[in-house]
Amino acid sequence: MGETEAEEVFPFDINPMYEGERIRKVNLYVELGGQSKPGFELVLFEPDPEKIKDGEVTLIGPDLEEMEEGGTYAYAMIYRVYGEQIDKDLEAVIERRNHEYQGYIQGYMHLNQRAEIWVRIGKEAVKKGLKTLKQIGRATIMLFKAELPFIEKMEAIYITDEEEVVRRLAEANRIYEARDAKTMGLHDEDVDEFYQCTLCQSFAPTNVCVVTPDRTALCGAMNWFDSRAAARIDPEGPNAPIPKGECIDTIGGEYTGVNEAAIRLSGGEYDSIKLHSFLERPHTSCGCFEVAGFYIPEVDGIGWVHRGTKVSETPIGLTFSTIAGSVGGGKQVKGFLGIGIQYFYSPKFIQYDGGWHRVVWMASDLKERVKDAIPEEMRAKIATEKDVRDIESLREFLKRVNHPVVNGVVREVDGVRITEGWAAEAVEEVPPAGVEEAVPEREPVTLDPLAQVIASGVNSPVKIILKDADIRIGKIIVKRRGEK
Ligand code: SF4
């Protein structure tokens, strides 16, 4: 008799308390997907219930026992679902829950979504009796059906054969693109409600995800239609409507309803969010964002780097992972922002801060991927790692291409000049030897987290990161090196 989910006793605990569990390299049995191997997860609706073998898990490729300890393998998780209340619109909603339910499995770490999935299986889990990925598949199906009773039938196809993963990934990407295209043409002003998502609060408790037609979720997995479908089918679940309320700032995208949700969802940590701002009260970022943005004060512009980039360092000397460490955790971090790739295509893309006219650097593979979103006149003005290596060469590049940040950015949406530019910046004069320059007393300066990183000297061999520091400067004395 074949095992079914009702009969099977799993060799691992299944409990929501394991959500957010991290498996470090030292405890790693195998890694699946992630930065170095292809991977994806996909839910497909099957309208004919007869075509689904309920509870069955098929594995294509090597299983755990055939994998080398410490190795990394390709990984695809495809689920076929049927239910009278289900249609294609719910595919993305069900798919996003894979992250949540697999997080309940002890010794199994699931991060990210779509074609970014990153799974780790711990040595302990294998020691305790985890033998096959089919056990993971059956536990996942059991959880899906218990938590979402509208799923009547479900089967899984897990793939670890790399060629097969790559072959099916092409099809998955076409499906993701078709889902994303649905929100084109619908804008924030066309709807009365946005949607919240609290799925990631298990590891980022103050995270406030607000999904709107012009701002797809930062994980890239939930657009406004998906969130609406989720709220309807699972009203007690993580997605609920946020009535927009009054619009306080049309350019920044600030609404009374969103501000109320920010207070409620962050436990009072944040009281306002501008949906389309980068520098002023930006959207919070958990850990799932597809792309991290970082402000570069030396050029008064913004850079972007994405998860899975081939580029090792940004011009500020930080990698994606280091930047992600500063952005994540459900914080509203001035100077950093996590977004979904699709937000680049939004007509309101960081419009409060000048939109594309403020973008000075992108990882080349990201720039290539979203090139259709970049306005024609800005394409050659945005540097990549192929053009510049550090801040100095970035400044030179921007001057050479006459980037808007050089002479001041005029916000396209309202014609307001929002930055002054730095072309005419006076060259800093060093006072003659022995002269002490006294600077008058001034208000205390609070460095935001980005400034703290920049102040740390990113091009120096030593990095000092000051978190939540208040620095008061009463007097600055400038001296030549070696002078007493
Ligand atoms: S990143 Fe936001 S929208 Fe995506 S699953 Fe997490 S909380 Fe939900």
Boltz pocket constraint, residues with backbone or C-beta under 6 A from the ligand:
constraints:
  - pocket:
      binder: B
      contacts: [[A, 96], [A, 197], [A, 198], [A, 199], [A, 200], [A, 201], [A, 207], [A, 209], [A, 211], [A, 217], [A, 218], [A, 219], [A, 220], [A, 221], [A, 222], [A, 286], [A, 288], [A, 289]]
      max_distance: 6.0
